[in-house]
């Protein structure tokens, strides 16, 4: 094996540990590996790979060098306020203690922010009724978290009142959390991809999983989100980052909203127990219907959107000039991307234009149904989905979300019928979702079939 092959094998090993494509990491993995090899006095990548496999301390150092630790206190504060003011009181009315999990906690800023928010709202006695745990794969980050010592940069969004109440100045550049807050939070090294490690944790009533999955490839996102969903208690809520919410709306948990903020819950009365494995089936975008040369600009936008880069797809589509015959396809992509960016009013306007121009194209009705679903108008969403299935009976996405809506409405026979129909369609390789960019369209057929079978087991 030459050195370049050996280096690629080191890449693969490290990224497999992290479950990331490293595409969002601003640091060069090559440079980090070379630096670690230099520190150990190694010349050959193969020798370094042997050290990684055999020495847990070096694995920890390498993981710490690769992972991004950009975080700060009270990031997306509105979600912490939602938890402290609305969700925790409801949970405490059902049980004596609330378990809160910060997954991918890095240096602990999020976990401590939650503790501060609870203390501000309910005092020390209220804080004692909440168990807060932060987990991360990075041992060095956890060491920082346990110390409770931070630079001003991590505290940059805090008010002077919070700074004075909850931190003790150590030097001009460092501040230490007061003991009452530090004692309220514990930390543990856990790999989110390790189902056995995750299974040892107590069920979470509130689970924060924010700004972590953006570093994972799609299969890892599905696996990790499913693992975390298993950790939820019966009444638990799972909160993702604001920009990540729709990317996880794949039917594993129910997406709901309160005060304009989205979060996930289990389906009422159910316990989640579906193992989702990483599928090896590639997701293939079907070939264009029209001439390849004419479709290329939209295909490029579509691929970017299916990769989860909705902002990039939006910007590219703004610059893309298409022929008159492709104008409707362009609008379909526009509306789907706007939906994923949560610009629902703009998406709705485009859908209205499309249904007037071509009332027998199903995509606009489907996008409109998805918007209504997120607005908790389930019956109106079902009415739109029925239009889709009338126009295009083979639209498995419409059938799938009809099943989800019927399940939420406790109409079990209808839900069962729709989930069984999706399984048959996908087993027969019926997948005509070329212009659709919902999160479910980015998932392999095998994964969708597993989700449907899980739903049927629970109905």
C-alpha positions as CSV (number, residue, x, y, z in Angstrom):
1,X,0.0,0.0,0.0
2,X,1.5,3.4,-1.0
3,X,1.4,6.4,1.3
4,X,-1.5,8.0,-0.5
5,X,-3.6,4.9,-0.1
6,X,-2.6,4.6,3.5
7,X,-3.5,8.3,4.1
8,X,-7.0,7.7,2.6
9,X,-7.4,4.7,4.9
10,X,-6.6,7.0,7.9
11,X,-9.2,9.5,6.5
12,X,-11.8,6.8,6.3
13,X,-11.1,5.5,9.8
14,X,-11.2,9.0,11.5
15,X,-14.4,10.1,9.6
16,X,-16.1,6.8,10.4
17,X,-15.4,7.4,14.1
18,X,-17.1,10.8,13.7
19,X,-19.8,9.8,11.2
20,X,-19.0,13.0,9.2
21,X,-18.2,13.7,5.6
22,X,-16.0,16.6,6.9
23,X,-17.5,18.8,4.2
24,X,-18.4,21.5,6.7
25,X,-15.2,21.3,8.6
26,X,-13.0,24.4,7.9
27,X,-9.9,22.5,8.9
28,X,-8.0,20.3,6.5
29,X,-8.0,16.7,7.7
30,X,-4.7,16.1,5.9
31,X,-3.1,18.9,7.9
32,X,-4.4,17.6,11.2
33,X,-3.2,14.1,10.5
34,X,0.2,15.3,9.5
35,X,0.4,17.4,12.6
36,X,-0.5,14.4,14.8
37,X,2.1,12.2,13.0
38,X,4.7,14.9,13.6
39,X,3.9,15.1,17.3
40,X,4.4,11.3,17.5
41,X,7.5,11.2,15.3
42,X,5.8,9.0,12.6
43,X,6.6,9.2,8.9
44,X,4.2,6.6,7.5
45,X,0.4,7.0,7.5
46,X,0.1,3.3,8.0
47,X,2.0,3.5,11.3
48,X,-0.3,6.3,12.5
49,X,-3.4,4.2,11.6
50,X,-2.0,1.4,13.7
51,X,-1.6,3.8,16.7
52,X,-5.1,5.1,16.2
53,X,-6.5,1.6,16.3
54,X,-4.5,0.6,19.3
55,X,-4.3,3.7,21.5
56,X,-7.5,5.3,22.8
57,X,-5.6,8.4,24.0
58,X,-4.4,9.2,20.5
59,X,-8.0,8.6,19.2
60,X,-9.2,11.2,21.7
61,X,-6.5,13.7,20.6
62,X,-7.3,13.2,16.9
63,X,-11.0,13.5,17.4
64,X,-10.5,16.7,19.4
65,X,-8.4,18.2,16.7
66,X,-11.0,17.4,14.0
67,X,-14.2,18.4,15.7
68,X,-15.5,21.9,15.6
69,X,-16.1,23.6,19.0
70,X,-17.7,26.8,17.9
71,X,-20.4,27.3,20.5
72,X,-21.6,29.9,22.9
73,X,-24.0,30.4,25.8
74,X,-27.7,30.9,25.0
75,X,-27.5,30.1,21.4
76,X,-31.0,30.2,19.9
77,X,-32.3,31.3,23.3
78,X,-35.9,31.1,22.2
79,X,-35.8,27.3,22.5
80,X,-34.3,27.4,26.0
81,X,-37.1,29.8,27.0
82,X,-39.7,27.4,25.4
83,X,-38.3,24.6,27.5
84,X,-38.1,26.5,30.8
85,X,-41.4,28.4,30.5
86,X,-43.7,25.8,28.8
87,X,-42.3,22.3,28.5
88,X,-40.8,21.8,32.0
89,X,-43.9,22.8,33.9
90,X,-46.0,20.3,31.9
91,X,-43.5,17.5,32.5
92,X,-43.2,18.2,36.2
93,X,-47.0,17.9,36.4
94,X,-46.6,14.3,35.2
95,X,-43.4,13.2,37.0
96,X,-41.2,14.4,40.0
97,X,-37.9,14.8,38.0
98,X,-37.2,15.9,34.4
99,X,-34.2,14.4,32.5
100,X,-32.6,16.8,30.1
101,X,-30.0,15.6,27.5
102,X,-27.7,17.9,25.5
103,X,-26.4,15.6,22.7
104,X,-23.2,16.7,21.0
105,X,-22.7,19.2,23.9
106,X,-19.0,20.1,23.0
107,X,-17.6,22.4,25.7
108,X,-20.9,22.4,27.7
109,X,-22.2,25.9,26.8
110,X,-25.7,24.6,25.9
111,X,-26.1,22.3,28.9
112,X,-25.1,25.1,31.3
113,X,-27.3,27.6,29.5
114,X,-30.3,25.3,30.2
115,X,-29.3,25.1,33.8
116,X,-29.1,28.9,34.1
117,X,-32.4,29.3,32.4
118,X,-34.1,26.9,34.8
119,X,-32.4,28.6,37.8
120,X,-33.6,32.0,36.6
121,X,-37.2,30.7,36.2
122,X,-37.6,28.4,39.2
123,X,-34.6,28.9,41.6
124,X,-32.4,26.3,43.1
125,X,-35.3,24.0,44.2
126,X,-36.6,23.9,40.7
127,X,-33.1,23.2,39.3
128,X,-32.8,20.2,41.7
129,X,-35.8,18.6,40.1
130,X,-34.0,18.6,36.7
131,X,-31.2,16.2,35.8
132,X,-29.1,17.7,33.0
133,X,-26.5,15.5,31.1
134,X,-24.2,16.6,28.3
135,X,-22.7,14.0,26.0
136,X,-20.1,14.2,23.4
137,X,-17.5,12.0,21.6
138,X,-14.7,14.6,22.3
139,X,-13.0,13.8,25.6
140,X,-11.0,17.1,25.6
141,X,-14.1,19.2,25.0
142,X,-15.7,17.4,27.9
143,X,-12.7,18.3,30.1
144,X,-13.4,21.9,29.4
145,X,-17.1,21.5,30.1
146,X,-16.5,19.9,33.5
147,X,-14.1,22.7,34.4
148,X,-16.8,25.3,33.9
149,X,-14.1,27.9,32.8
150,X,-14.7,29.9,29.7
151,X,-13.3,32.7,27.7
152,X,-15.3,35.9,27.0
153,X,-15.8,34.7,23.5
154,X,-18.1,31.8,24.6
155,X,-20.0,34.3,26.8
156,X,-20.3,37.0,24.3
157,X,-24.1,37.0,24.1
158,X,-24.6,37.1,27.9
159,X,-26.0,40.2,29.5
160,X,-24.0,41.9,32.3
161,X,-26.7,40.8,34.8
162,X,-26.1,37.1,33.9
163,X,-22.3,37.5,33.8
164,X,-22.3,39.0,37.3
165,X,-24.8,36.5,38.7
166,X,-23.5,33.3,37.3
167,X,-19.7,33.8,36.6
168,X,-16.7,34.6,38.7
169,X,-13.9,36.4,36.9
170,X,-10.6,34.5,37.1
171,X,-8.5,36.6,34.8
172,X,-9.1,39.3,32.2
173,X,-9.8,36.5,29.7
174,X,-11.4,33.7,31.7
175,X,-14.6,33.3,33.8
176,X,-15.7,30.4,36.0
177,X,-19.3,29.3,36.5
178,X,-20.6,29.4,40.0
179,X,-20.7,26.0,41.9
180,X,-24.6,25.9,42.0
181,X,-24.7,25.7,38.2
182,X,-21.7,23.4,37.7
183,X,-23.1,20.9,40.1
184,X,-26.5,20.8,38.3
185,X,-24.9,19.4,35.1
186,X,-22.9,16.2,34.5
187,X,-21.0,15.1,31.4
188,X,-20.2,11.8,29.8
189,X,-18.3,10.6,26.8
190,X,-20.7,8.9,24.4
191,X,-20.6,8.3,20.7
192,X,-24.0,9.2,19.2
193,X,-23.6,6.4,16.6
194,X,-23.0,3.7,19.3
195,X,-26.5,2.2,20.0
196,X,-25.1,0.2,23.0
197,X,-23.7,3.3,24.6
198,X,-26.8,5.3,23.9
199,X,-29.0,2.5,25.3
200,X,-27.3,2.8,28.7
201,X,-28.5,6.4,29.2
202,X,-31.7,7.2,31.0
203,X,-34.7,8.2,28.9
204,X,-34.7,11.9,28.1
205,X,-37.7,14.1,28.7
206,X,-36.1,17.0,26.9
207,X,-33.4,16.3,24.3
208,X,-31.4,19.0,22.7
209,X,-29.7,18.0,19.4
210,X,-28.7,21.3,17.8
211,X,-26.1,22.2,15.2
212,X,-24.6,18.7,15.3
213,X,-26.1,16.9,12.3
214,X,-24.9,19.4,9.8
215,X,-21.5,17.7,9.9
216,X,-22.9,14.2,9.1
217,X,-23.7,12.5,5.8
218,X,-27.3,11.6,5.1
219,X,-27.2,8.0,6.3
220,X,-25.6,9.0,9.5
221,X,-28.2,11.7,10.0
222,X,-30.9,9.2,9.8
223,X,-29.2,6.7,12.0
224,X,-28.3,9.3,14.7
225,X,-31.8,10.9,14.8
226,X,-33.4,7.4,15.1
227,X,-31.0,6.5,18.0
228,X,-31.9,9.8,19.7
229,X,-35.6,9.2,19.2
230,X,-35.2,5.9,21.1
231,X,-34.0,8.0,24.1
232,X,-37.2,10.0,24.4
233,X,-39.6,9.3,27.3
234,X,-43.3,9.0,26.6
235,X,-43.9,12.7,26.8
236,X,-40.4,13.8,25.7
237,X,-39.5,16.4,23.2
238,X,-36.5,16.6,20.9
239,X,-35.3,20.0,19.8
240,X,-33.0,20.4,16.8
241,X,-31.4,23.6,15.5
242,X,-33.8,26.0,13.8
243,X,-32.2,25.4,10.4
244,X,-32.1,21.6,10.8
245,X,-35.7,20.9,11.8
246,X,-37.3,20.1,8.5
247,X,-34.3,17.9,7.5
248,X,-35.3,15.6,10.3
249,X,-39.0,15.5,9.5
250,X,-39.0,12.0,8.1
251,X,-41.7,10.3,10.1
252,X,-39.5,8.9,12.9
253,X,-41.1,11.5,15.3
254,X,-44.0,13.9,14.9
255,X,-43.1,17.5,14.1
256,X,-45.1,20.0,16.1
257,X,-44.9,23.7,16.9
258,X,-45.6,26.1,19.8
259,X,-45.2,29.8,19.6
260,X,-43.7,29.6,16.2
261,X,-41.0,27.2,17.3
262,X,-40.8,23.6,15.9
263,X,-39.8,20.5,17.9
264,X,-40.4,16.8,17.7
265,X,-42.4,14.4,19.9
266,X,-43.4,10.8,19.8
267,X,-46.7,9.9,18.4
268,X,-49.4,10.0,21.1
269,X,-49.6,6.9,23.1
270,X,-46.7,5.1,21.4
271,X,-43.2,4.1,22.3
272,X,-40.6,4.2,19.7
273,X,-38.7,1.0,19.0
274,X,-37.7,0.8,15.4
275,X,-34.1,-0.1,14.6
276,X,-33.0,1.8,11.5
277,X,-29.8,0.6,9.9
278,X,-27.5,2.4,7.6
279,X,-28.8,1.5,4.1
280,X,-26.4,0.7,1.3
281,X,-28.9,1.5,-1.4
282,X,-27.8,4.6,-3.3
283,X,-30.3,7.4,-3.8
284,X,-30.5,7.9,-7.6
285,X,-32.1,10.9,-9.2
286,X,-34.0,9.6,-12.2
287,X,-32.9,10.8,-15.6
288,X,-34.5,14.0,-16.9
289,X,-37.7,13.8,-19.0
290,X,-36.6,16.4,-21.4
291,X,-33.3,16.8,-23.3
292,X,-30.3,16.6,-21.0
293,X,-28.8,19.8,-22.2
294,X,-32.1,21.7,-21.4
295,X,-32.4,20.2,-18.0
296,X,-28.9,20.6,-16.8
297,X,-29.3,23.9,-14.9
298,X,-32.3,22.6,-12.9
299,X,-30.6,19.2,-12.3
300,X,-27.7,21.0,-10.7
301,X,-30.1,23.0,-8.4
302,X,-32.0,19.8,-7.6
303,X,-28.8,17.9,-6.6
304,X,-27.8,20.8,-4.3
305,X,-31.2,20.8,-2.7
306,X,-31.3,17.0,-2.2
307,X,-27.9,17.4,-0.6
308,X,-29.5,19.7,2.0
309,X,-27.9,22.9,0.8
310,X,-31.2,24.8,0.5
311,X,-29.6,28.3,0.7
312,X,-27.1,27.4,-2.0
313,X,-29.8,25.9,-4.2
314,X,-31.9,29.0,-3.7
315,X,-29.1,31.3,-4.7
316,X,-28.2,29.2,-7.7
317,X,-31.8,29.0,-8.9
318,X,-32.0,32.8,-8.7
319,X,-29.2,33.0,-11.3
320,X,-30.5,30.2,-13.5
321,X,-32.2,31.1,-16.7
322,X,-34.6,28.4,-18.0
323,X,-36.7,28.1,-21.2
324,X,-40.4,28.7,-21.2
325,X,-41.2,25.0,-21.3
326,X,-39.1,24.5,-18.1
327,X,-40.6,27.5,-16.2
328,X,-43.1,25.3,-14.2
329,X,-40.3,22.9,-13.2
330,X,-38.3,25.9,-12.0
331,X,-41.3,27.1,-9.9
332,X,-41.7,23.6,-8.4
333,X,-38.1,23.7,-7.3
334,X,-38.5,27.2,-6.1
335,X,-41.5,26.3,-3.9
336,X,-39.9,23.2,-2.5
337,X,-36.7,25.1,-1.6
338,X,-38.8,27.9,0.0
339,X,-40.7,25.3,2.0
340,X,-37.4,23.9,3.4
341,X,-36.3,27.4,4.2
342,X,-39.6,27.9,6.2
343,X,-40.6,30.7,3.9
344,X,-44.1,29.3,3.8
345,X,-46.0,32.4,2.5
346,X,-43.7,32.7,-0.5
347,X,-44.0,29.0,-1.2
348,X,-47.8,29.1,-0.9
349,X,-47.9,32.0,-3.4
350,X,-45.9,30.1,-5.9
351,X,-48.2,27.0,-5.4
352,X,-51.2,29.1,-6.1
353,X,-49.7,30.4,-9.3
354,X,-48.8,26.8,-10.4
355,X,-52.2,25.3,-9.8
356,X,-53.8,28.1,-11.9
357,X,-51.3,27.6,-14.7
358,X,-51.4,23.7,-14.7
359,X,-54.1,22.3,-12.4
360,X,-53.3,18.7,-13.3
361,X,-49.7,18.9,-12.1
362,X,-49.5,17.4,-8.6
363,X,-46.4,19.0,-7.1
364,X,-48.0,22.3,-6.0
365,X,-50.8,20.5,-4.2
366,X,-48.2,18.4,-2.4
367,X,-46.1,21.3,-1.3
368,X,-49.3,23.1,-0.1
369,X,-50.3,19.9,1.9
370,X,-46.9,19.9,3.6
371,X,-47.2,23.5,4.6
372,X,-50.7,22.9,6.0
373,X,-49.4,19.8,7.9
374,X,-46.7,22.0,9.6
375,X,-49.5,24.4,10.5
376,X,-51.3,21.6,12.3
377,X,-54.3,21.8,9.8
378,X,-54.3,18.1,9.3
379,X,-57.7,17.7,7.6
380,X,-56.9,20.5,5.1
381,X,-53.5,18.8,4.4
382,X,-55.3,15.5,3.8
383,X,-57.6,17.2,1.3
384,X,-54.6,18.5,-0.7
385,X,-53.0,15.0,-0.5
386,X,-56.1,13.4,-2.0
387,X,-55.9,15.8,-4.9
388,X,-52.3,14.7,-5.4
389,X,-53.2,11.0,-5.4
390,X,-56.0,11.6,-7.8
391,X,-53.7,13.3,-10.3
392,X,-50.8,10.9,-9.7
393,X,-51.7,7.7,-8.0
394,X,-48.1,6.6,-7.9
395,X,-46.9,9.6,-5.8
396,X,-45.6,7.5,-2.8
397,X,-44.7,10.7,-0.9
398,X,-48.4,11.7,-0.8
399,X,-49.4,8.2,0.3
400,X,-46.7,8.2,3.0
401,X,-47.7,11.5,4.6
402,X,-51.4,10.6,4.3
403,X,-50.6,7.6,6.5
404,X,-48.7,9.8,8.9
405,X,-51.7,12.2,9.2
406,X,-54.2,9.4,9.6
407,X,-52.1,7.9,12.3
408,X,-52.0,11.3,14.2
409,X,-55.8,11.5,13.8
410,X,-56.1,8.0,15.2
411,X,-57.8,6.6,12.1
412,X,-55.9,3.3,12.2
413,X,-57.4,1.4,9.3
414,X,-56.8,4.3,6.9
415,X,-53.2,4.7,8.2
416,X,-52.5,1.0,7.8
417,X,-53.8,1.0,4.3
418,X,-51.6,3.9,3.3
419,X,-48.4,2.6,4.9
420,X,-49.0,-0.8,3.2
421,X,-49.5,0.9,-0.1
422,X,-46.2,2.7,0.3
423,X,-44.3,-0.5,0.9
424,X,-45.8,-2.1,-2.2
425,X,-45.0,0.9,-4.3
426,X,-41.4,1.1,-3.2
427,X,-40.8,-2.7,-3.4
428,X,-42.0,-2.4,-7.0
429,X,-39.4,0.4,-7.5
430,X,-42.1,3.1,-8.0
431,X,-40.3,6.3,-7.1
432,X,-41.2,9.2,-9.4
433,X,-40.2,12.1,-7.1
434,X,-37.7,13.8,-9.3
435,X,-38.5,17.4,-8.6
436,X,-39.5,17.0,-5.0
437,X,-37.0,18.1,-2.3
438,X,-38.7,17.1,1.0
439,X,-36.5,15.4,3.5
440,X,-38.2,12.1,2.9
441,X,-37.1,12.3,-0.8
442,X,-33.4,12.1,0.3
443,X,-33.9,8.8,2.1
444,X,-33.5,5.4,0.4
445,X,-36.5,3.2,-0.4
446,X,-35.2,0.6,2.2
447,X,-35.3,3.2,4.9
448,X,-38.8,4.4,4.1
449,X,-40.0,0.8,4.0
450,X,-38.6,0.2,7.5
451,X,-40.3,3.3,8.8
452,X,-43.6,2.1,7.3
453,X,-43.2,-1.3,8.8
454,X,-42.5,0.3,12.2
455,X,-45.7,2.4,11.9
456,X,-47.7,-0.7,11.1
457,X,-46.3,-2.6,14.1
458,X,-47.5,0.2,16.3
459,X,-50.9,0.6,14.8
